């Protein structure tokens, strides 16, 4: 287990548990520190329509844009381990690809994201960043084979 030592307190810090909402808020408030390479579009980006099957809508935790690759980026956050994270992201990815024009218009017109012209943005290739405390072996293997379209980030919260 990873341990973090505080030179100020002269002790090892304990891990603490925070909610997914707290993680989302922390990342959005510190976007430029962690993800300056991406253009932030919207936290809790609602996808209206048949996203997760059975006619249900969905909500991308954070939607961003990668100006280097000209691709949308889906950020999916989980408090802990979630065996269905990849399926959830896959549903979101498929929906955005199928409704690309509408998502592009929402991003640029409703949320004011500065993006290249519609024709330049790649609509059939969406990047994914999954953030959780741990991932399954299958998630890790899938990310390795994804040609840099899936990024996995593990995190821990520490006291203070």
Secondary structure by P-SEA (a helix, b strand, c coil): cbbbbbccccbbbbbbbbcaaaaaaaaaaaccccccccccccccccccccccccbbbbbccbbbbcccccbbbbbbbbcccccaaaaaaaaaaaaaaaaaaaaaaaacccccccccccccccccbbbbbbbcccccaaaaaaaaaccccbbbbbbccccc
